[in-house]
Structure formats: C-alpha cells, structure tokens
Amino acid sequence: MLTLAACASEPAHSPWQCNNNFVCDPDENQVSCPDDCVWSEATAEGPRADVCDAQENWTFVSACRETCGNGQKDDGETVDTCPRDFPGPGCGDGICAPAEDPARCPTDCHPGTCGDSVCATHENPAVCSQDCSETCGDSVCQAGEELACVRDCPPCDDDSCVCGDMVCGQGESMTTCPQDCTQPTCGNGVQEQGEPCDDGNDVNGDACTNACKLPTCGDGIVWKGKEDCDDGENNGPQNTCNADCELSQCGDGQVGPGETCDDANDDDNDDCAACQMATCGDGHVWAGEELCDDGNDVDTDDCTNACQPATCGDSIVHQDDEECDDGNLIDTDACNNDCLKPRRVIFVTSEEFKGNLGNLNGADEICQTAAMNAGLTNDDFFKAWLSNVSTWPAKRMDTSYLGKYVLVDGTTIAEHGWSDLTDGTLLHAINLTEFQMPVRSGPWTNVTADGTNAGGDQCNGWSDGTINFKGGTGNTTTTDSTWTHARSLSGCSAPASIYCIEDP
C-alpha cells in the first residue's frame, strides 16, 4: 500500500494536502481528505453526473476535468458543468448568504457543524436545512432567532448586555432576558411581540421606521430608494405627492394640481390632452370630434374657431383664399359659389372723340362697340361714365352693386361695389384701354366723385363738337376724386377718350 511519503517522492505529484476548504482539489481524494472530498453513486451516475461539484474532482466524476477547481474559467468549462470555477457575487466574504450556492461558493458555504441547531455563518438552508431557515441571514434578529441564528443575533459583549442587571440593554429582549426586559423595546435590534420590525438604528427612512413599523406609503416618512415623497394623509389627487408616493406629474394616472384629467397615456388626440379635458382650441385634434385644431382664436385661417377646416360656404371669409362667403348656394348674388365677388370691368376707350358723342345713348354705343372689338364679355352692357343736365351715372347705373370693379387685366379698382367706387378714393387708377394698353389722357366725364352731374349740360348735352362749348374731364393717373372731376373744362372740339363701365 502506498504511503504519503511514497507519493511525495514522485516528482510529478505534490504531497496530498487536506486544507479543509471543502473543495476537493486535484491532489486530494475522499479517502485522505473526507472533509474536502465527497463522492457518491448518486452524484456520479444520477441527474448531476454532468456536473463537477465543489467536493468532487476529476478522479471521481466524468464531468470533472483536471482544470476544474483551479479557480479559472478554462476552455470546455461552463457554469453548469464546473460551478466551482464560476463563483457568484459575495463569494469569499466568509458568510454563506441565503442566495449563495454551496457548489459555487464552497469556502463560504459548507455543512460544517450541521445538526447542532445553530445556523452558523458557513451554513444556509441549502447546506443545512436542519439548522437554517429562510429568514436567518436577513440581518434582523427576530423573535425565536436569538440562539439559533448567530449571524442575525450576535451575543452581547458589553456591560449593558448583562442579563439580570435590571437594564434592558442593546441586544436584550423579553425573550432572551425577561428579568431586564419586561416590555417590548423599540430600537434594541430585536423584533419582539407587537413589533413588525426592529433594526436597532435611528434611520427613519429605511425598511424599518424608528417606531419599529414597516414603512408604508402614507405614513408621512419618505422611504429612501422606494418613495419619491410622502405627505401622509395629504397623498393623493390634487396634491404634489400622489397616492403611490410619487411626485405628481402628467401621465401618472392621477389628477394632480393644475390637471383636469390624467389618463396615463401620451395620446394627445383622445379626450384628455396634456392632462386637460379636450376642447376646441387646445391645439390637439380630438379624434372623432374635431377635424382640425390650430390652437388659436383666428376664425379666418385654415382652421375655424369651430375646429373645422375652412371651406367655401361656411359663412367665414377664409383669408387669402376667399373674397367673400355668404354661406348660401346662390351663384348670382354678391358672392358666388366659389366665394368670389362678381366683377365688372372699367376701361378707357383707346379711341378719342370730340364732344359730339350723340348724347348719352351715342356714348354708350361707343363703349359697347369698343368692348365688342376687344372681345370682352357682356359687351352689350357697357355704359359711358358721363352726365348731362337731366341724368348722370348715379341715376342710370346699378347703385346696389356690391361686387368688384376691375380693369381689363383684373386689377381691382374698387373692392366693395358702387359705394366703394363713388367714395372719392380708388384702389388703382383707371389707366388701361379695352386692349389693356396704358393711357394718360383726360376722358370726358362731367361727373363728380359721387356719380352726379358736375355742372350743366356740357358740350350741349354731348351733341356738339365745336369750340363754342366746353366739357369736364377726369384724370387717368390719379386715385382721388380727380379721377372723374379734374375741375378743368376743355373745348368740345378737342378729342378725348371716354370711361366705359360694365353695367348689366
């Protein structure tokens, strides 16, 4: 039979060492080191036959490699087959925490003195269920653990902990020292009858309050790391701290200060937008209720104040897109069905004439002929802007007209009908002929800015073209009242143009 000395003499092998670290090293076996090496048929052939445990080595189990147990993660090893080389967090601190695996942390977790009814620091429920419970190791000395759980209930080692000195000292309780402690004492670090907890410190914001109560939302104490705030009975809606002890904010599902609703979503198109009840004008399109919402009170832009897209026929003049909107379907009134005002053309005849125009009727025929030659629509309805002693434009033209007066190129002369044309101010000078050619001559008029006779029967009622009579003229370069009444008389023998106005 080989001896240790014989083995030691072989240079390829170091002496067998039992270091009692509960890890079966490659140079140890179950015969020479029974504390470190444990092997059974169950581990060799059972469900764990593919796992090299801390107390097994490669000489016992097929899953164990020569490198398994060297503390390094070698090729071919996994946490499943060789847990000893993949230690968990906390391994090596000398305390077998409840969450630590004895197989992965053998130096901390081992059977030791299992069965002595004391849960020592190197034991946990997985190592020794006889001695250790699930709560032993939670750092709270609870009733019944004083003797069985040394890790949570360390023995007293100062004068105040002498049982029988009539002083209920730190670590003493009604259970361990009924002579000194006749009533539960909050803060002695021992959980006694009626106490949900007792951590023995004066930190009021941890997992056990200074009143030895478990922290709860609404107790007025901010539980550090768990609560944002705690206003006690004031927690809840309309307060800065909500019922979940979180700082109130839009989207937390609780109606807080300044909020009229809180639906806990980020959809601003439902009936609660930015934690305010959805309304027309809030800048959010309420699905199913609104077609638009621009958030302003301008009724003439793309979205009306009723949160409807601007359309022709809604009785609102859409700025830059509509000239009018009367809300009806009558296409022949002052606003047509395209929301445009009707237009009547004004031009200056390209041909000039002496004062013998053939009275007002003859002047009208001159305008109609000019309009026809230029291809203008409604050529039969043009009239001359002239007056005689008995009649004038305000008498013989449509003074109820509300549409636009424009030049032949579409330039607006008057925006709002007859009253705008005759108020003494034009938007643009009447300076184009029927052929859209510029003109600067002074047309025959004898008409004031308000459309009435400017004085007498000039050019003998527009029937005489001799120097013996005179007639009043306008000015095609001005936009004030002189456009029609320049306050100068010319001899009727001198040719001049005529203002012609479309007047159905």
Secondary structure, 3 states (H helix, E strand, C coil): CCCHHHHHHCCCCCCCCCCCCCCCCCCCCCCCCCCCCCCCHHHHHCCCCCCCCCCCCCCCCCCCCCCCCCCCCCCCCCCCCCHHHCCCCCCCCCCCCCCCCCCCCCCCCCCCCCCCCCECCCCCCCCCCCCCCCCCCCCCEECCCCCCECCCCCCCCCHHHCCCCCCCCCCCCCCCCCCCCCCCCCCCCEECCCCCCCCCCCCCCCCCCCCCCCCCCCCCCCCCCCCCCCCHHHCCCCCCECCCCCECCCCCCCCCCCCCCCCCCCCCCCCEECCEECCCCCCCCCCCCCCCCCCCCCCCCCECCCCCECCCCCCCCCCCCCCCCCCCCCCCCCCCCCCCCCEEEEEECCCCECCCCCHHHHHHHHHHHHHHHCCCCCHHHEEECCCCCCCCHHHHCCCCCCCEEECCCCCEEECCHHHHHCCCCCCCCCCEECCCCECCCCCECCECCCCCECCCCHHHHHCCCCCCCEEEECCCCCCCHHHCCCCCEEECCCCECEEEEECC
